[in-house]
Amino acid sequence: MYGEFDLSIPETLQEAVAALSSSGKRAVPLSGGTNVLLDIRSQKLAPDLLVGLGSVAGLRGISVGDGRMTLGGQTTISDLLASAEIADKAPALLQAARVFAGQMVRNAATVAGNIACGSPAADLVPPLLSLDAEVDLTGKDGTRRVALADFYTGYKTDQRKPDELITAVSWPEPAAGTFGSFYKLARRHGDAITVNGVAVSITLQDGRCTRARIALGSVGPVPMRARKAEALLEGQALTQDKIAAAASAAAAECSPIDDVRATGAYRRQMVGVLVARLVNMAIQPKDQEN
Ligand SMILES: Cc1cc2nc3c(=O)[nH]c(=O)nc-3n(C[C@H](O)[C@H](O)[C@H](O)COP(=O)(O)OP(=O)(O)OC[C@H]3O[C@@H](n4cnc5c(N)ncnc54)[C@H](O)[C@@H]3O)c2cc1C
């Protein structure tokens, strides 16, 4: 059952940060609540104060400008699904949103909550890693920007200070000729925890790969980039030999564990299969994509 806690509903970012910094209180940000409320009910979390962010102005929305795409932290999964910009310029994120939970959770669950929950299986994180996303952290001393690839410091730990909020996540608009995709391996489409999540972003110019990003979820303590695999593709014409080598490298550099959903050995094998499959999609003629 729920213990006792106070609830603050700030209307400005300044008020939200001030509430989080309340001295002597264990203050916890609350976005959609699809993780927080479950954690309180199961007594994993016992806050003194919940700081609800749903009424804070200016934290929700998708924008494109100055060569960057930006998601406000309070943007929901349903917002991603409804966005023409996401469909056009970040298809891997759209694919992650399509297999995320069920409709009720999608309406509440936010981008900031997904990043901050720190789960290795958080479905938005591999696509965001593949886009070179950066996270804006706002606290009483202002806003700092950190690369999502450096944000997590270990299993469910990260660089966020207790008085900071994730206010936005942004990334450079992908270059022309960039293919992006995400695949969630799970028991069902939606409402199932990811066994393996793989996102790729591949830029091809004049028949060569000029930029490769391969990001993996649920195969280590934190979502990760497969940097050795990426290095095997960059600068290369993507032949089947090169793709197979990158797929093997990705499988070798992750560190999956056995759990109730799958064995580590199966997960590692499927990383190789899925990386090869998604990179191959990048080299298909356009009308065969997806
Ligand atoms: C039935 C069900 C199905 C689900 N399916 C999926 C799924 O398919 N894929 C998936 O990835 N997840 C899934 N989840 C998990 C959850 O819905 C997501 O992780 C979601 O994105 C969390 O967002 P939220 O806004 O609800 O976060 P909350 O529950 O509000 O918060 C989550 C964590 O983030 C912190 N936090 C929230 N906002 C901020 C902020 N702005 N700055 C700093 N910290 C913040 C909170 O303090 C808390 O620690 C599912 C959950 C349920 C209950």
The ligand as an ORCA input file, in Angstrom:
! r2SCAN-3c Opt
* xyz 0 1
  C       1.777     -1.672    -17.928
  C       3.114     -0.998    -18.209
  C       3.741     -1.206    -19.409
  C       4.974     -0.621    -19.674
  N       5.574     -0.846    -20.879
  C       6.763     -0.263    -21.167
  C       7.367     -0.476    -22.431
  O       6.836     -1.147    -23.324
  N       8.590      0.091    -22.640
  C       9.215      0.845    -21.699
  O      10.309      1.329    -21.951
  N       8.643      1.060    -20.499
  C       7.441      0.537    -20.211
  N       6.858      0.751    -18.981
  C       7.563      1.548    -17.973
  C       7.157      3.047    -17.951
  O       5.867      3.245    -18.481
  C       8.152      3.906    -18.751
  O       9.459      3.792    -18.273
  C       7.742      5.381    -18.783
  O       8.392      6.050    -19.829
  C       8.019      6.115    -17.493
  O       7.586      7.457    -17.686
  P       6.685      8.193    -16.619
  O       6.447      9.558    -17.138
  O       5.479      7.425    -16.256
  O       7.722      8.237    -15.400
  P       7.426      8.283    -13.824
  O       6.864      7.001    -13.364
  O       6.721      9.521    -13.465
  O       8.959      8.412    -13.355
  C       9.914      7.383    -13.623
  C      11.246      7.761    -12.964
  O      11.760      8.922    -13.564
  C      11.880      9.995    -12.604
  N      11.477     11.195    -13.320
  C      10.288     11.408    -13.938
  N      10.317     12.558    -14.607
  C      11.542     13.086    -14.406
  C      12.188     14.279    -14.837
  N      11.594     15.164    -15.648
  N      13.464     14.502    -14.466
  C      14.106     13.611    -13.672
  N      13.565     12.471    -13.224
  C      12.290     12.217    -13.595
  C      10.952      9.624    -11.464
  O      11.306     10.219    -10.237
  C      11.121      8.113    -11.479
  O      12.326      7.756    -10.849
  C       5.607      0.185    -18.684
  C       4.962      0.419    -17.456
  C       3.732     -0.168    -17.212
  C       3.055      0.082    -15.897
*
